[in-house]
Amino acid sequence: MSVTQRAGEWTLDKKEPGVYLVKRRGHLQAKVVTDDCEPTETVEYLLDDGVADVIEVETADDAHERFRTLVSERAR
């Protein structure tokens, strides 16, 4: 897993192709899934960790944009 974007205490980690994890201080806050993910692999990531926020977007660029929006919304 690699950090693809950072905003203060928030990170967007790429779990695998098409699956991103939004974390705050290392704690999972949401999952972002793009069209690049394989459906069989995605199911496991969507169901584990008890995360209610699963965000579906089309591209990796959309995932980065949604990360910025999410951080902005939750910082208020």
Contacts in CASP RR format, 6 or more apart in sequence:
PFRMAT RR
TARGET T0000
AUTHOR 0000-0000-0000
METHOD contacts of the structure
MODEL  1
MSVTQRAGEWTLDKKEPGVYLVKRRGHLQAKVVTDDCEPTETVEYLLDDG
VADVIEVETADDAHERFRTLVSERAR
1 13 0 8 1.000
1 14 0 8 1.000
1 15 0 8 1.000
1 21 0 8 1.000
2 13 0 8 1.000
2 14 0 8 1.000
3 11 0 8 1.000
3 12 0 8 1.000
3 13 0 8 1.000
4 12 0 8 1.000
4 13 0 8 1.000
4 14 0 8 1.000
4 20 0 8 1.000
4 64 0 8 1.000
5 11 0 8 1.000
5 12 0 8 1.000
5 64 0 8 1.000
5 67 0 8 1.000
5 68 0 8 1.000
6 12 0 8 1.000
7 67 0 8 1.000
7 68 0 8 1.000
7 71 0 8 1.000
9 24 0 8 1.000
9 25 0 8 1.000
10 22 0 8 1.000
10 23 0 8 1.000
10 24 0 8 1.000
10 29 0 8 1.000
10 67 0 8 1.000
10 71 0 8 1.000
11 22 0 8 1.000
11 23 0 8 1.000
11 26 0 8 1.000
12 20 0 8 1.000
12 21 0 8 1.000
12 22 0 8 1.000
12 23 0 8 1.000
12 32 0 8 1.000
12 63 0 8 1.000
12 64 0 8 1.000
12 67 0 8 1.000
13 20 0 8 1.000
13 21 0 8 1.000
13 22 0 8 1.000
13 23 0 8 1.000
14 20 0 8 1.000
15 21 0 8 1.000
15 45 0 8 1.000
16 37 0 8 1.000
16 41 0 8 1.000
17 36 0 8 1.000
17 37 0 8 1.000
17 38 0 8 1.000
18 33 0 8 1.000
18 34 0 8 1.000
18 35 0 8 1.000
18 36 0 8 1.000
18 37 0 8 1.000
18 60 0 8 1.000
18 63 0 8 1.000
19 31 0 8 1.000
19 32 0 8 1.000
19 33 0 8 1.000
19 34 0 8 1.000
19 37 0 8 1.000
19 41 0 8 1.000
19 42 0 8 1.000
19 45 0 8 1.000
20 31 0 8 1.000
20 32 0 8 1.000
20 33 0 8 1.000
20 34 0 8 1.000
20 63 0 8 1.000
20 67 0 8 1.000
21 28 0 8 1.000
21 30 0 8 1.000
21 31 0 8 1.000
21 32 0 8 1.000
22 28 0 8 1.000
22 29 0 8 1.000
22 30 0 8 1.000
22 31 0 8 1.000
22 32 0 8 1.000
22 53 0 8 1.000
22 67 0 8 1.000
22 70 0 8 1.000
23 29 0 8 1.000
24 74 0 8 1.000
28 49 0 8 1.000
28 51 0 8 1.000
29 51 0 8 1.000
29 53 0 8 1.000
29 70 0 8 1.000
29 74 0 8 1.000
30 51 0 8 1.000
30 53 0 8 1.000
30 54 0 8 1.000
30 55 0 8 1.000
30 70 0 8 1.000
31 45 0 8 1.000
31 46 0 8 1.000
31 49 0 8 1.000
31 51 0 8 1.000
31 53 0 8 1.000
31 54 0 8 1.000
31 55 0 8 1.000
32 55 0 8 1.000
32 56 0 8 1.000
32 57 0 8 1.000
32 63 0 8 1.000
32 66 0 8 1.000
32 67 0 8 1.000
33 42 0 8 1.000
33 45 0 8 1.000
33 46 0 8 1.000
33 54 0 8 1.000
33 55 0 8 1.000
33 56 0 8 1.000
33 57 0 8 1.000
34 56 0 8 1.000
34 57 0 8 1.000
34 58 0 8 1.000
34 59 0 8 1.000
34 60 0 8 1.000
34 62 0 8 1.000
34 63 0 8 1.000
35 58 0 8 1.000
35 59 0 8 1.000
36 59 0 8 1.000
36 60 0 8 1.000
46 54 0 8 1.000
55 66 0 8 1.000
55 70 0 8 1.000
57 63 0 8 1.000
57 65 0 8 1.000
57 66 0 8 1.000
END
